[in-house]
Each structure stands twice: as C-alpha cells, then as structure tokens.
Amino acid sequence: MKSLYDILTLILDVVWFVMIAHIIMSWLISFQVLNTRQPLVAQIWYGLNGMLEPIYAPIRRFLPRTPGFDLAPLAAFIALIAIRIVLQNNAGLFYGY
C-alpha cells in the first residue's frame, strides 16, 4: 500500500508543477513578457492548456463568469492542495498503522 501512496503523491506533485508553470506562464503572457507568436512559447502554452483543460473545464461550469479573469486555475490549485493535505493526514492508512 505504501507504493500506492507514493504513486498518488508523485501524480499530485507533477500536476502541481504543471499548474505552477501554467500560472506563471499565463502571467508572463498577460504582461507581454512572452509572446505566443513565438513557436516555442506557443507550443509550450498550448501543451500546458491541453493538459490542464480537462481539470479546468468542469470547474468552470460551477464558477461564475468573470470577464478577463479565470478563477478555474485558482480553484483547481486550492483543490489540489486540499487533496494533498488529506492524503498526507491519512498516510497511516497506506502504511498499515
């Protein structure tokens, strides 16, 4: 069971890293530090969007629409942190204590 706990924490860590990269990149694009007309930037940006859209789309259905500001990444990030906390607090179940 410890291996299941390790796999779940690895998946959550990877998703956390991808979300942080997406959030930082969205800020850099919004402040025109990065330009999506550059092929490498566009490729990374659309790749991150493709990976995270299945997470963001269901959240967007429940959140109010705010023009110019997307709350889905914030809600997903808070949910990810909450899942990590619950998993860490129940780690004893995976270790058999």
DSSP file (Angstrom, degrees, kcal/mol; ACC not computed):
  #  RESIDUE AA STRUCTURE BP1 BP2  ACC     N-H-->O    O-->H-N    N-H-->O    O-->H-N    TCO  KAPPA ALPHA  PHI   PSI    X-CA   Y-CA   Z-CA
    1    1 A M     >        0   0    0      0, 0.0     4,-1.9     0, 0.0     3,-0.2   0.000 360.0 360.0 360.0 -25.8    0.0    0.0    0.0
    2    2 A K  H  >  +     0   0    0      1,-0.2     4,-2.5     2,-0.2     5,-0.2   0.880 360.0  56.4 -62.3 -35.3    2.9    2.3    0.5
    3    3 A S  H  > S+     0   0    0      1,-0.2     4,-2.3     2,-0.2    -1,-0.2   0.862 104.3  52.7 -65.7 -33.8    3.6    2.2   -3.2
    4    4 A L  H  > S+     0   0    0     -3,-0.2     4,-2.5     2,-0.2    -1,-0.2   0.916 109.7  48.8 -65.0 -42.9    0.1    3.4   -3.9
    5    5 A Y  H  X S+     0   0    0     -4,-1.9     4,-2.4     2,-0.2    -2,-0.2   0.921 111.8  49.1 -60.7 -44.7    0.6    6.3   -1.6
    6    6 A D  H  X S+     0   0    0     -4,-2.5     4,-2.1     1,-0.2    -2,-0.2   0.891 111.2  49.4 -63.9 -39.9    3.9    7.1   -3.3
    7    7 A I  H  X S+     0   0    0     -4,-2.3     4,-2.4     2,-0.2    -2,-0.2   0.918 111.4  49.1 -65.6 -43.5    2.3    6.9   -6.8
    8    8 A L  H  X S+     0   0    0     -4,-2.5     4,-2.4     1,-0.2    -2,-0.2   0.910 112.1  47.7 -63.7 -42.2   -0.5    9.2   -5.7
    9    9 A T  H  X S+     0   0    0     -4,-2.4     4,-2.2     2,-0.2    -1,-0.2   0.870 110.9  52.4 -67.7 -34.6    1.9   11.8   -4.2
   10   10 A L  H  X S+     0   0    0     -4,-2.1     4,-2.3     2,-0.2    -2,-0.2   0.930 110.3  47.5 -64.0 -45.0    4.0   11.6   -7.4
   11   11 A I  H  X S+     0   0    0     -4,-2.4     4,-2.5     1,-0.2     5,-0.2   0.924 112.8  48.6 -62.0 -44.8    1.0   12.3   -9.6
   12   12 A L  H  X S+     0   0    0     -4,-2.4     4,-2.3     1,-0.2    -1,-0.2   0.871 110.7  51.6 -64.5 -36.1   -0.1   15.2   -7.3
   13   13 A D  H  X S+     0   0    0     -4,-2.2     4,-2.3     2,-0.2    -1,-0.2   0.897 110.5  47.9 -66.6 -40.3    3.4   16.6   -7.4
   14   14 A V  H  X S+     0   0    0     -4,-2.3     4,-2.5     2,-0.2    -2,-0.2   0.927 113.0  47.6 -66.0 -45.0    3.6   16.5  -11.2
   15   15 A V  H  X S+     0   0    0     -4,-2.5     4,-2.5     1,-0.2    -2,-0.2   0.902 111.1  52.7 -62.6 -40.2    0.1   18.2  -11.5
   16   16 A W  H  X S+     0   0    0     -4,-2.3     4,-2.4    -5,-0.2    -2,-0.2   0.929 110.4  47.2 -59.5 -46.5    1.2   20.8   -9.0
   17   17 A F  H  X S+     0   0    0     -4,-2.3     4,-2.4     1,-0.2    -2,-0.2   0.915 112.5  48.8 -62.8 -44.1    4.4   21.6  -11.0
   18   18 A V  H  X S+     0   0    0     -4,-2.5     4,-2.3     1,-0.2    -1,-0.2   0.898 111.7  49.7 -64.4 -40.1    2.4   21.8  -14.3
   19   19 A M  H  X S+     0   0    0     -4,-2.5     4,-2.6     2,-0.2    -1,-0.2   0.907 110.3  49.8 -66.0 -41.1   -0.2   24.1  -12.7
   20   20 A I  H  X S+     0   0    0     -4,-2.4     4,-2.6     2,-0.2     5,-0.3   0.928 111.9  48.6 -61.8 -44.4    2.5   26.4  -11.3
   21   21 A A  H  X S+     0   0    0     -4,-2.4     4,-2.4     1,-0.2    -2,-0.2   0.905 112.7  48.6 -61.6 -41.4    4.2   26.5  -14.8
   22   22 A H  H  X S+     0   0    0     -4,-2.3     4,-2.2     2,-0.2    -2,-0.2   0.906 112.1  48.1 -65.8 -42.3    0.9   27.3  -16.4
   23   23 A I  H  X S+     0   0    0     -4,-2.6     4,-1.9     2,-0.2    -2,-0.2   0.932 114.4  45.4 -65.6 -45.9    0.0   30.0  -13.9
   24   24 A I  H  X S+     0   0    0     -4,-2.6     4,-2.3     1,-0.2    -2,-0.2   0.910 113.5  50.1 -64.5 -41.6    3.4   31.7  -14.2
   25   25 A M  H  X S+     0   0    0     -4,-2.4     4,-2.2    -5,-0.3    -1,-0.2   0.880 107.5  53.7 -66.1 -36.4    3.3   31.5  -18.0
   26   26 A S  H  X S+     0   0    0     -4,-2.2     4,-2.4     2,-0.2    -1,-0.2   0.892 109.3  49.1 -65.4 -37.5   -0.2   33.0  -18.1
   27   27 A W  H  X S+     0   0    0     -4,-1.9     4,-2.3     2,-0.2    -2,-0.2   0.927 110.8  49.7 -64.5 -44.0    1.1   36.0  -16.1
   28   28 A L  H  <>S+     0   0    0     -4,-2.3     5,-2.8     1,-0.2     6,-1.6   0.862 113.2  46.6 -64.8 -34.9    4.1   36.4  -18.4
   29   29 A I  H ><5S+     0   0    0     -4,-2.2     3,-1.3     3,-0.2    -1,-0.2   0.899 111.2  52.0 -71.8 -40.6    1.8   36.3  -21.4
   30   30 A S  H 3<5S+     0   0    0     -4,-2.4    -2,-0.2     1,-0.3    -1,-0.2   0.877 112.1  45.1 -63.7 -37.9   -0.7   38.7  -19.8
   31   31 A F  T 3<5S-     0   0    0     -4,-2.3    -1,-0.3    -5,-0.1    -2,-0.2   0.269 115.8-117.8 -89.8  11.8    2.1   41.2  -19.1
   32   32 A Q  T < 5S+     0   0    0     -3,-1.3    -3,-0.2     2,-0.2    -2,-0.1   0.778  80.2 124.4  57.6  33.3    3.5   40.7  -22.6
   33   33 A V  S   <S+     0   0    0     -5,-2.8     2,-0.3    -6,-0.2    -4,-0.2   0.831  77.6  38.8 -80.7 -38.7    6.8   39.4  -21.4
   34   34 A L  S    S-     0   0    0     -6,-1.6     2,-0.5    -9,-0.2    -2,-0.2  -0.855  77.6-149.2-109.7 149.1    6.2   36.3  -23.5
   35   35 A N    >   -     0   0    0     -2,-0.3     3,-1.6    -3,-0.1     7,-0.2  -0.973   8.6-150.8-120.3 125.8    4.6   36.3  -27.0
   36   36 A T  T 3  S+     0   0    0     -2,-0.5     6,-0.1     1,-0.3    -1,-0.1   0.517  91.3  76.0 -74.9  -2.3    2.5   33.4  -28.2
   37   37 A R  T 3  S+     0   0    0      4,-0.1    -1,-0.3     5,-0.1     3,-0.0   0.668  74.5  92.2 -79.1 -15.5    3.5   34.2  -31.7
   38   38 A Q  S <> S-     0   0    0     -3,-1.6     4,-2.7     1,-0.1     5,-0.3  -0.658  82.6-133.5 -75.9 132.2    6.9   32.6  -31.0
   39   39 A P  H  > S+     0   0    0      0, 0.0     4,-2.4     0, 0.0     5,-0.2   0.875 101.2  46.6 -58.9 -42.4    6.7   29.0  -32.0
   40   40 A L  H  > S+     0   0    0      2,-0.2     4,-2.4     1,-0.2     5,-0.2   0.923 114.6  46.8 -67.2 -43.6    8.4   27.6  -28.8
   41   41 A V  H  > S+     0   0    0     -6,-0.2     4,-2.8     1,-0.2    -1,-0.2   0.924 114.0  48.3 -63.3 -44.6    6.3   29.7  -26.5
   42   42 A A  H  X S+     0   0    0     -4,-2.7     4,-2.8    -7,-0.2     5,-0.3   0.900 110.9  51.1 -63.0 -41.3    3.1   28.8  -28.4
   43   43 A Q  H  X S+     0   0    0     -4,-2.4     4,-1.8    -5,-0.3    -2,-0.2   0.924 114.0  43.0 -64.0 -44.6    3.9   25.1  -28.3
   44   44 A I  H  X S+     0   0    0     -4,-2.4     4,-2.6     2,-0.2     5,-0.2   0.926 115.3  50.1 -66.0 -44.3    4.5   25.1  -24.5
   45   45 A W  H  X S+     0   0    0     -4,-2.8     4,-2.4     1,-0.2    -2,-0.2   0.931 113.9  42.9 -62.2 -47.7    1.5   27.3  -23.9
   46   46 A Y  H  X S+     0   0    0     -4,-2.8     4,-2.1     2,-0.2    -1,-0.2   0.821 113.0  54.3 -71.1 -28.9   -0.9   25.1  -25.9
   47   47 A G  H  X S+     0   0    0     -4,-1.8     4,-1.8    -5,-0.3    -2,-0.2   0.926 110.6  45.1 -66.5 -45.0    0.6   21.9  -24.5
   48   48 A L  H  X S+     0   0    0     -4,-2.6     4,-2.2     2,-0.2     5,-0.2   0.906 113.2  51.0 -64.6 -41.5    0.0   23.1  -20.9
   49   49 A N  H  X S+     0   0    0     -4,-2.4     4,-2.0    -5,-0.2    -1,-0.2   0.905 109.0  51.7 -62.1 -40.1   -3.5   24.2  -21.8
   50   50 A G  H  < S+     0   0    0     -4,-2.1    -1,-0.2     1,-0.2    -2,-0.2   0.860 112.1  45.9 -64.9 -35.7   -4.2   20.8  -23.4
   51   51 A M  H  < S+     0   0    0     -4,-1.8    -1,-0.2     1,-0.2    -2,-0.2   0.863 120.3  37.7 -74.0 -35.6   -3.0   19.0  -20.2
   52   52 A L  H >X S+     0   0    0     -4,-2.2     4,-2.4     1,-0.2     3,-1.0   0.637  93.3  83.1 -95.9 -14.6   -4.9   21.2  -17.8
   53   53 A E  H 3X S+     0   0    0     -4,-2.0     4,-2.9     1,-0.3    -1,-0.2   0.870  86.4  57.9 -60.8 -37.7   -8.2   21.8  -19.7
   54   54 A P  H 34 S+     0   0    0      0, 0.0    -1,-0.3     0, 0.0    -2,-0.1   0.789 112.8  42.7 -62.5 -23.2   -9.7   18.5  -18.5
   55   55 A I  H <> S+     0   0    0     -3,-1.0     4,-0.7    -4,-0.2    -2,-0.2   0.872 118.7  42.8 -84.0 -41.6   -9.2   19.7  -15.0
   56   56 A Y  H  X S+     0   0    0     -4,-2.4     4,-2.4     1,-0.2     5,-0.2   0.842 100.8  68.8 -75.9 -34.5  -10.4   23.3  -15.5
   57   57 A A  H  X S+     0   0    0     -4,-2.9     4,-1.1     1,-0.2    -1,-0.2   0.901 100.9  44.6 -58.8 -47.7  -13.4   22.6  -17.7
   58   58 A P  H  > S+     0   0    0      0, 0.0     4,-0.6     0, 0.0    -1,-0.2   0.860 113.8  52.0 -65.3 -31.1  -15.6   21.0  -15.0
   59   59 A I  H >X S+     0   0    0     -4,-0.7     4,-1.5     1,-0.2     3,-1.0   0.886 103.0  58.2 -69.8 -38.3  -14.6   23.7  -12.5
   60   60 A R  H 3< S+     0   0    0     -4,-2.4    -1,-0.2     1,-0.3    -3,-0.1   0.788  96.8  63.2 -63.2 -27.3  -15.6   26.5  -15.0
   61   61 A R  H 3< S+     0   0    0     -4,-1.1    -1,-0.3     1,-0.2    -2,-0.2   0.820 110.5  37.7 -66.1 -29.6  -19.1   25.1  -15.2
   62   62 A F  H << S+     0   0    0     -3,-1.0    -2,-0.2    -4,-0.6    -1,-0.2   0.705 102.2  81.9 -95.7 -22.7  -19.7   25.8  -11.5
   63   63 A L  S  < S-     0   0    0     -4,-1.5     2,-0.1     1,-0.1     9,-0.0  -0.519  86.6-104.6 -84.9 151.1  -17.8   29.1  -11.1
   64   64 A P        -     0   0    0      0, 0.0     2,-0.5     0, 0.0     7,-0.3  -0.424  40.1-104.9 -69.8 149.4  -19.3   32.5  -12.0
   65   65 A R        -     0   0    0     -2,-0.1     5,-0.1    -4,-0.1    -4,-0.0  -0.634  37.4-174.7 -78.3 126.0  -18.1   34.0  -15.2
   66   66 A T    >   -     0   0    0     -2,-0.5     3,-1.8     3,-0.4     2,-0.1  -0.973  26.0-125.1-121.8 115.0  -15.7   36.9  -14.6
   67   67 A P  T 3  S+     0   0    0      0, 0.0     3,-0.0     0, 0.0    -2,-0.0  -0.379  91.1   3.4 -64.6 129.0  -14.6   38.7  -17.8
   68   68 A G  T 3  S+     0   0    0     -2,-0.1     2,-0.4     1,-0.1     0, 0.0   0.441 118.9  81.0  80.8  -0.1  -10.9   38.9  -18.2
   69   69 A F    <   -     0   0    0     -3,-1.8     2,-0.6     0, 0.0    -3,-0.4  -0.948  62.3-156.3-144.0 118.9  -10.2   36.8  -15.1
   70   70 A D        -     0   0    0     -2,-0.4     4,-0.4     1,-0.1    -5,-0.1  -0.843   8.4-176.4 -98.8 118.3  -10.3   33.0  -15.0
   71   71 A L     >  +     0   0    0     -2,-0.6     4,-2.4    -7,-0.3     5,-0.2   0.549  65.2  88.5 -88.7  -8.6  -10.9   31.6  -11.5
   72   72 A A  H  > S+     0   0    0      1,-0.2     4,-2.8     2,-0.2     5,-0.2   0.902  85.7  50.4 -61.3 -44.5  -10.6   27.9  -12.5
   73   73 A P  H  > S+     0   0    0      0, 0.0     4,-2.4     0, 0.0    -1,-0.2   0.904 112.0  48.8 -61.4 -38.1   -6.8   27.7  -12.0
   74   74 A L  H  > S+     0   0    0     -4,-0.4     4,-2.4     2,-0.2    -2,-0.2   0.933 113.4  45.8 -65.2 -45.4   -7.2   29.1   -8.6
   75   75 A A  H  X S+     0   0    0     -4,-2.4     4,-2.3     1,-0.2    -1,-0.2   0.901 114.4  48.6 -64.8 -40.6  -10.0   26.8   -7.6
   76   76 A A  H  X S+     0   0    0     -4,-2.8     4,-2.4    -5,-0.2    -1,-0.2   0.888 111.0  50.8 -66.4 -38.7   -8.1   23.8   -9.1
   77   77 A F  H  X S+     0   0    0     -4,-2.4     4,-2.2    -5,-0.2    -2,-0.2   0.911 111.3  47.4 -66.0 -42.2   -4.9   24.8   -7.2
   78   78 A I  H  X S+     0   0    0     -4,-2.4     4,-2.3     2,-0.2    -2,-0.2   0.905 112.5  49.9 -64.9 -41.0   -6.7   25.1   -3.9
   79   79 A A  H  X S+     0   0    0     -4,-2.3     4,-2.4     2,-0.2    -2,-0.2   0.895 109.4  51.9 -63.9 -39.9   -8.4   21.7   -4.5
   80   80 A L  H  X S+     0   0    0     -4,-2.4     4,-2.2     2,-0.2    -2,-0.2   0.915 110.4  47.6 -63.4 -43.1   -5.0   20.1   -5.3
   81   81 A I  H  X S+     0   0    0     -4,-2.2     4,-2.2     2,-0.2    -1,-0.2   0.903 111.4  51.4 -64.4 -40.3   -3.5   21.4   -2.1
   82   82 A A  H  X S+     0   0    0     -4,-2.3     4,-2.4     2,-0.2    -2,-0.2   0.898 109.2  50.2 -63.5 -40.5   -6.6   20.2   -0.2
   83   83 A I  H  X S+     0   0    0     -4,-2.4     4,-2.5     1,-0.2    -1,-0.2   0.903 110.0  50.7 -64.4 -41.1   -6.2   16.7   -1.7
   84   84 A R  H  X S+     0   0    0     -4,-2.2     4,-2.5     2,-0.2    -2,-0.2   0.900 110.5  49.3 -63.5 -40.1   -2.5   16.6   -0.8
   85   85 A I  H  X S+     0   0    0     -4,-2.2     4,-2.6     2,-0.2    -2,-0.2   0.930 112.0  47.6 -64.9 -45.3   -3.3   17.6    2.8
   86   86 A V  H  X S+     0   0    0     -4,-2.4     4,-1.2     1,-0.2    -2,-0.2   0.909 113.0  49.4 -62.3 -41.5   -6.0   14.9    3.1
   87   87 A L  H  < S+     0   0    0     -4,-2.5    -2,-0.2     1,-0.2     3,-0.2   0.911 112.8  46.5 -64.7 -42.4   -3.6   12.3    1.6
   88   88 A Q  H >< S+     0   0    0     -4,-2.5     3,-1.2     1,-0.2    -2,-0.2   0.883 110.7  52.2 -68.0 -37.9   -0.8   13.3    4.0
   89   89 A N  H 3< S+     0   0    0     -4,-2.6     3,-0.3     1,-0.3    -1,-0.2   0.739 114.9  42.8 -70.7 -21.3   -3.1   13.2    7.0
   90   90 A N  T >X S+     0   0    0     -4,-1.2     3,-1.3    -3,-0.2     4,-0.6   0.055  76.2 116.0-109.7  23.7   -4.3    9.8    6.1
   91   91 A A  H X>  +     0   0    0     -3,-1.2     4,-1.4     1,-0.3     3,-1.0   0.797  65.3  70.1 -62.7 -28.1   -0.9    8.4    5.2
   92   92 A G  H 3>>S+     0   0    0     -3,-0.3     5,-1.9     1,-0.3     4,-1.1   0.804  90.2  60.9 -60.5 -29.4   -1.2    5.9    8.1
   93   93 A L  H <45S+     0   0    0     -3,-1.3    -1,-0.3     1,-0.2    -2,-0.2   0.832 106.0  46.9 -65.8 -31.4   -3.9    4.0    6.2
   94   94 A F  H <<5S+     0   0    0     -3,-1.0    -1,-0.2    -4,-0.6    -2,-0.2   0.785 112.3  48.6 -80.4 -27.7   -1.4    3.3    3.4
   95   95 A Y  H  <5S-     0   0    0     -4,-1.4    -2,-0.2   -94,-0.1    -1,-0.2   0.583 110.4-118.9 -88.9 -10.6    1.4    2.2    5.8
   96   96 A G  T  <5       0   0    0     -4,-1.1    -3,-0.2    -5,-0.2    -4,-0.1   0.747 360.0 360.0  82.4  24.2   -0.9   -0.1    7.7
   97   97 A Y      <       0   0    0     -5,-1.9    -4,-0.1     0, 0.0    -5,-0.1   0.481 360.0 360.0 -80.6 360.0   -0.5    1.5   11.1
